[in-house]
Amino acid sequence: MDTPLWVPIFQTVVVFGYFLIVTAVLIWAERRIVAMMQTRVGPNRVGPFGLLQTLVDGVKMFFKEDLTPGMVNRPIYNLAPVVGVVAGFLSIAVVPIGGEVTLFGETFTLVVADLSVGALWFLAMGSLHVYSVFLAGWASNSPYPLMGGVRSSAQMVSYEIAQGLAIASVFVYAGSLRISDIVAAQSGDGLIAGMPGWYAIPLFPAFLVFVVGMVAEAGRPPFDLGEAEGELVGGFNTEYSGLRFGMFMLAEFMQVVTMSAIVVTLFLGGPSGPTFGLPDSVAWIMPIFWFFLKMSLFIFFFILLRGALPRTRYHRLMDLGWKVLIPVALVWVLVTAAFVLIEEQGGLTTEVRFTMIGIAAAIVLGLLLAAPARAKDTTPPEPEPAGEPDQPEHEEVAP
């Protein structure tokens, strides 16, 4: 039986509208929470508790004068922010925000597209977002935006490798790239009866790698090196204003929501959770509630990082990605594949399984703790301050 046309339209409107509303609330919540961390008030004038401040700022930015410098490459300069917003919207197309819903006799899931390669869709859209940042810096024909674009591009490409390896652990363990299969595999009991079957537990090192990588991929503090105001004025978006600058801001905040939704989907079971025996007419709300609750925890994590940590140095950011996260993620892919093969051959006892997980976790933790020490040992010594130049001795001239 063919699906009526209104079903995919309804799914698209609900999913995209949901993420847009969450993004607007995130902007307000971040300003309020960071203000409290800094003993300030934050937005509190427009609407109750300042809730409508985001809407007012968006309208103001939409009608604000949009200046285009004369030296820019206009077609690419105008295209760059559009690419960022489109990539952000497309990333969430495969994320289920709830379970099955029955409406007007039709039963469907709240997801835009359940692709057979959904896990790879995240990485593909993240790669498109790199073009937005780099093209903005390059098309501005200005030194600071160009430097910010190059920084951001190198940062995103480096951490995409670590994220890709972390996702590889997930689909090797699940045996499928389809997001619905990955979510369904986490809905039962975990390694111990009564524990959730979230992949964050057996794949904890991959989970940590993905969490660190998503902060760098979103360009958020302490990894916002592409927008370092103290060094690059404003980074890749220095020459932008008005609506196009607002599109970059929207893309950045959407990255926070998107990354939070992805990590919840891959490692914390997505919308799966108990329904507490509620009747079917009400139980469909619970998956939406669980997904929102899990996603809110990671959004709050992003906000806390911004208010608590200073911006790191660029070489430390790259060292963390290439020397720590990528090796750890690569090793854990091999460990995950070994566990899957052992399970196919008959499996291990629970005691042996936990012993092996404990040993692997101890090795990974040791590597993480040893990395800063090695970096400190290899840091070149600070140059000694230059003193007063030696004064030449005056020769005595005989009269």
For each residue, the residues with C-beta under 8 A, 3 or more apart:
1:
2:
3: 7 8 106 108
4: 7 106
5: 8 9
6: 9 10
7: 3 4 10 11 106 108
8: 3 5 11 12 112
9: 5 6 12 13
10: 6 7 13 14 103
11: 7 8 14 15 108 109 110 111 112
12: 8 9 15 16 112
13: 9 10 16 17
14: 10 11 17 18 97 110
15: 11 12 18 19 92 93 95 97 110 111 112
16: 12 13 19 20 89 92 112
17: 13 14 20 21
18: 14 15 21 22 97
19: 15 16 22 23 92 254 257 258 261
20: 16 17 23 24
21: 17 18 24 25
22: 18 19 25 26 257 292 295 299
23: 19 20 26 27 250 253 254 256 257
24: 20 21 27 28 54 55 58
25: 21 22 28 29 54
26: 22 23 29 30 253 256 257 299
27: 23 24 30 31 54 57 253
28: 24 25 31 32 43 50 51 53 54
29: 25 26 32 33 299 303
30: 26 27 33 34 302 303 306
31: 27 28 34 35 42 43 50 53
32: 28 29 35 36 42 43 49 50
33: 29 30 36 37 42 300 303 304 307
34: 30 31 37 38 42 303 306 307
35: 31 32 38 40 41 42
36: 32 33 39 40 42
37: 33 34 307 308
38: 34 35 307
39: 36
40: 35 36
41: 35 44
42: 31 32 33 34 35 36 50
43: 28 31 32 46 50 53
44: 41 49 50
45: 50 53
46: 43 50 51 52 53 55 56
47: 50 51 52 53
48: 51
49: 32 44
50: 28 31 32 42 43 44 45 46 47 53
51: 28 46 47 48 54
52: 46 47 55 56
53: 28 31 43 45 46 47 50 56 57
54: 24 25 27 28 51 57 58
55: 24 46 52 58 59
56: 46 52 53 59 60
57: 27 53 54 60 61
58: 24 54 55 61 62 246
59: 55 56 62 63
60: 56 57 63 64
61: 57 58 64 242 243 245 246 249
62: 58 59 243 246
63: 59 60
64: 60 61 241 242 243
65: 241 242
66: 241 242 243 244
67: 241 242
68: 72 74 77
69: 72 140 142 239
70:
71: 141 142
72: 68 69 77 139 140 141 239
73: 76 77 138 139 141
74: 68 77 78
75: 78 79
76: 73 79 80 135 138 139
77: 68 72 73 74 80 136 139 140 239
78: 74 75 81 82 244
79: 75 76 82 83 135
80: 76 77 83 84 131 132 133 135 136 139
81: 78 84 85 132 136 240 244 245 247 248 251
82: 78 79 85 86 247
83: 79 80 86 87 128 129 131 132 135
84: 80 81 87 88 129 132 133 247 248 251
85: 81 82 88 89 247 250 251 254
86: 82 83 89 90 128
87: 83 84 90 91 125 126 128 129 132 251
88: 84 85 91 92 125 129 250 251 254 255 258
89: 16 85 86 92 93 254
90: 86 87 93 125 128
91: 87 88 95 121 122 125 126 258 262
92: 15 16 19 88 89 95 112 257 258 261
93: 15 89 90 111 112 113 121
94: 111 112 113 114 115 118 121 122 179
95: 15 91 92 111 179 258 261 262 265 270
96: 99 109 110 111 114 179 180 183 265 270 271 291
97: 14 15 18 110 111 261 271 288 291 292
98: 101 109 110 271 284 287 288 291
99: 96 109 110 271 272 284 286 287
100: 107 108 109 284
101: 98 107 108 109 110 284
102: 105 106 107 284
103: 10 106 108
104:
105: 102
106: 3 4 7 102 103
107: 100 101 102
108: 3 7 11 100 101 103
109: 11 96 98 99 100 101 114 180
110: 11 14 15 96 97 98 99 101 288
111: 11 15 93 94 95 96 97 114 179 180
112: 8 11 12 15 16 92 93 94
113: 93 94 118
114: 94 96 109 111 118 178 179 180
115: 94 118 121 178 179
116: 177 178
117: 120 121 177 178
118: 94 113 114 115 121 122 177 178 179 180 182
119: 122 123 167 170 171 177 178 179 182 266
120: 117 123 124 167 177
121: 91 93 94 115 117 118 124 125
122: 91 94 118 119 125 126 167 262
123: 119 120 126 127 160 163 164 167
124: 120 121 127 128
125: 87 88 90 91 121 122 128 129
126: 87 91 122 123 129 130 156 160 163 217
127: 123 124 130 131 160
128: 83 86 87 90 124 125 131 132
129: 83 84 87 88 125 126 132 133 156 251 255
130: 126 127 133 134 152 153 156 157 160
131: 80 83 127 128 134 135
132: 80 81 83 84 87 128 129 135 136 248 251
133: 80 84 129 130 136 137 149 152 153 156 219 226 236
134: 130 131 137 138 149 150 152 153 236
135: 76 79 80 83 131 132 138 139 149
136: 77 80 81 132 133 139 140 145 149 236 237 240 248
137: 133 134 140 145 146 147 148 149 150 152 235 236
138: 73 76 134 135 146 149
139: 72 73 76 77 80 135 136
140: 69 72 77 136 137 145 146 236 238 239 240
141: 71 72 73 146
142: 69 71 145 146 238 239
143: 146 147
144: 147 148 232 233 234 235 238
145: 136 137 140 142 148 149 232 234 235 236 237 238 239
146: 137 138 140 141 142 143 149 150
147: 137 143 144 150 151 232 235
148: 137 144 145 151 152 226 227 228 232 234 235 236 237 238
149: 133 134 135 136 137 138 145 146 152 153 226 235 236
150: 134 137 146 147 153 154
151: 147 148 154 155 225 226 232 235 314
152: 130 133 134 137 148 149 155 156 219 225 226 235 236
153: 130 133 134 149 150 156 157
154: 150 151 157 158 318
155: 151 152 158 159 216 219 223 225 226 317 318 321
156: 126 129 130 133 152 153 159 160 216 217 219
157: 130 153 154 160 161
158: 154 155 161 162 216 318 321 322
159: 155 156 162 163 213 216 217 321 325
160: 123 126 127 130 156 157 163 164 213 217
161: 157 158 164 165 321 326
162: 158 159 165 166 209 210 212 213 321 325 326 329
163: 123 126 159 160 166 167 209 210 213 214 217
164: 123 160 161 167 168
165: 161 162 168 169 206 209 326 329 330 332 333
166: 162 163 169 170 206 207 209 210 213 329 332
167: 119 120 122 123 163 164 170 171 210 266
168: 164 165 171 172 329 333
169: 165 166 172 173 203 206 329 332 333 336
170: 119 166 167 173 174 182 199 203 206 266 267
171: 119 167 168 174 175 176 177 182
172: 168 169 175 333 336 337 340
173: 169 170 199 202 203 336 339 340
174: 170 171 181 182 185 199
175: 171 172 181 185 340
176: 171 181 182 185
177: 116 117 118 119 120 171
178: 114 115 116 117 118 119 181 182
179: 94 95 96 111 114 115 118 119 182 183 265 270
180: 96 109 111 114 118 183 184
181: 174 175 176 178 184 185
182: 118 119 170 171 174 176 178 179 185 186 199 265 266 270
183: 96 179 180 186 187 265 269 270 271 272
184: 180 181 187 272
185: 174 175 176 181 182 188 197 199
186: 182 183 196 197 198 199 268 269 270 272
187: 183 184 197 269 272
188: 185 197
189: 192 193 194 195 196 197
190: 195 196 197 198 201 202
191: 195 201 202 350 353 354
192: 189 195 350
193: 189
194: 189
195: 189 190 191 192 201
196: 186 189 190 201 269
197: 185 186 187 188 189 190 269
198: 186 190 201 267 268 269
199: 170 173 174 182 185 186 202 203 206 207 266 267 268
200: 203 204 207 267 268
201: 190 191 195 196 198 204
202: 173 190 191 199 339 357
203: 169 170 173 199 200 206 207 267 332 336
204: 200 201 207 208 361
205: 208 209 328 329 332 360 361 364
206: 165 166 169 170 199 203 209 210 267 329 332 333 336
207: 166 199 200 203 204 210 211 263 267
208: 204 205 211 212 328
209: 162 163 165 166 205 206 212 213 325 328 329 332
210: 162 163 166 167 206 207 213 214 263 266 267
211: 207 208 214 215 263 298 301
212: 162 208 209 215 216 320 325
213: 159 160 162 163 166 209 210 216 217 321 325
214: 163 210 211 217 218 259 260 262 263
215: 211 212 218 220 222 223 259 302 305
216: 155 156 158 159 212 213 219 223 317 321
217: 126 156 159 160 163 213 214 255 259
218: 214 215 252 255 256 259 302
219: 133 152 155 156 216 223 224 225 226 227 252 255
220: 215 223 224 252 255 256 302 305 306
221: 224 305 306 309 311
222: 215 305 309 310 311 312
223: 155 215 216 219 220 311 312 317
224: 219 220 221 227 228 311
225: 151 152 155 219 228 311 312 314 317
226: 133 148 149 151 152 155 219 232 235 236
227: 148 219 224 232 234 235 236 237
228: 148 224 225 231 232 235 311
229: 232 233 234 235
230:
231: 228
232: 144 145 147 148 151 226 227 228 229 235 238
233: 144 229 238
234: 144 145 148 227 229 237 238
235: 137 144 145 147 148 149 151 152 226 227 228 229 232 238
236: 133 134 136 137 140 145 148 149 152 226 227
237: 136 145 148 227 234 240 245 248
238: 140 142 144 145 148 232 233 234 235
239: 69 72 77 140 142 145
240: 81 136 140 237 244 245 248
241: 64 65 66 67 244 245
242: 61 64 65 66 67 245 246
243: 61 62 64 66 246 247
244: 66 78 81 240 241 247 248
245: 61 81 237 240 241 242 248 249
246: 58 61 62 242 243 249 250
247: 81 82 84 85 243 244 250 251
248: 81 84 132 136 237 240 244 245 251 252
249: 61 245 246 252 253
250: 23 85 88 246 247 253 254
251: 81 84 85 87 88 129 132 247 248 254 255
252: 218 219 220 248 249 255 256
253: 23 26 27 249 250 256 257
254: 19 23 85 88 89 250 251 257 258
255: 88 129 217 218 219 220 251 252 258 259
256: 23 26 218 220 252 253 259 260 299 302
257: 19 22 23 26 92 253 254 260 261 295 299
258: 19 88 91 92 95 254 255 261 262
259: 214 215 217 218 255 256 262 263 298
260: 214 256 257 263 264 295 296 298 299 302
261: 19 92 95 97 257 258 264 265 291 295
262: 91 95 122 214 258 259 265 266
263: 207 210 211 214 259 260 266 267 268 298
264: 260 261 267 268 269 270 291 294 295 298
265: 95 96 179 182 183 261 262 268 270
266: 119 167 170 182 199 210 262 263
267: 170 198 199 200 203 206 207 210 263 264
268: 186 198 199 200 263 264 265 294
269: 183 186 187 196 197 198 264 272 273 294
270: 95 96 179 182 183 186 264 265 291 294
271: 96 97 98 99 183 287 288 290 291
272: 99 183 184 186 187 269 287 290
273: 269 286 287 289 290
274: 286
275: 278 283 286
276: 286
277:
278: 275 282 283 286
279: 282 283
280: 283 284
281: 284
282: 278 279 285
283: 275 278 279 280 286
284: 98 99 100 101 102 280 281 287 288
285: 282 288 289
286: 99 273 274 275 276 278 283 289 290
287: 98 99 271 272 273 284 290 291
288: 97 98 110 271 284 285 291 292
289: 273 285 286 292 293
290: 271 272 273 286 287 293 294
291: 96 97 98 261 264 270 271 287 288 294 295
292: 22 97 288 289 295 296
293: 289 290 296 297
294: 264 268 269 270 290 291 297 298
295: 22 257 260 261 264 291 292 298 299
296: 260 292 293 299 300
297: 293 294 300 301
298: 211 259 260 263 264 294 295 301 302
299: 22 26 29 256 257 260 295 296 302 303
300: 33 296 297 303 304
301: 211 297 298 304 305
302: 30 215 218 220 256 260 298 299 305 306
303: 29 30 33 34 299 300 306 307
304: 33 300 301 307 308
305: 215 220 221 222 301 302 308 309
306: 30 34 220 221 302 303 309
307: 33 34 37 38 303 304
308: 37 304 305
309: 221 222 305 306 312
310: 222
311: 221 222 223 224 225 228
312: 222 223 225 309 316 317
313: 316 317
314: 151 225 317 318
315: 318 319
316: 312 313 319 320 375
317: 155 216 223 225 312 313 314 320 321
318: 154 155 158 314 315 321 322
319: 315 316 322 323 324 371 375
320: 212 316 317 323 324 325 371
321: 155 158 159 161 162 213 216 317 318 324 325 326
322: 158 318 319 325 326
323: 319 320 326 327 371
324: 319 320 321 327 328 367 368 371
325: 159 162 209 212 213 320 321 322 328 329
326: 161 162 165 321 322 323 329 330
327: 323 324 330 331 367
328: 205 208 209 324 325 331 332 364 367 368
329: 162 165 166 168 169 205 206 209 325 326 332 333
330: 165 326 327 333 334
331: 327 328 334 335 364
332: 165 166 169 203 205 206 209 328 329 335 336 360 364
333: 165 168 169 172 206 329 330 336 337
334: 330 331 337 338
335: 331 332 338 339 360
336: 169 172 173 203 206 332 333 339 340
337: 172 333 334 340 341
338: 334 335 341 342
339: 173 202 335 336 342 343 353
340: 172 173 175 336 337 343 344
341: 337 338 344 345
342: 338 339 345 346 347 348
343: 339 340 346 347 348
344: 340 341
345: 341 342
346: 342 343
347: 342 343
348: 342 343 352 353 356
349: 352 353
350: 191 192 353 354
351: 354 355
352: 348 349 355 356
353: 191 339 348 349 350 356 357
354: 191 350 351 357 358
355: 351 352 358 359
356: 348 352 353 359 360
357: 202 353 354 360 361
358: 354 355 361 362
359: 355 356 362 363
360: 205 332 335 356 357 363 364
361: 204 205 357 358 364 365
362: 358 359 365 366
363: 359 360 366 367
364: 205 328 331 332 360 361 367 368
365: 361 362 368 369
366: 362 363 369 370
367: 324 327 328 363 364 370 371
368: 324 328 364 365 371
369: 365 366 372 373
370: 366 367 373 374
371: 319 320 323 324 367 368 374 375
372: 369 375 376
373: 369 370 376 377
374: 370 371 377 378
375: 316 319 371 372 378 379
376: 372 373 379
377: 373 374
378: 374 375
379: 375 376
380:
381:
382:
383:
384:
385:
386:
387:
388: 391
389:
390:
391: 388
392:
393:
394:
395:
396:
397:
398:
399:
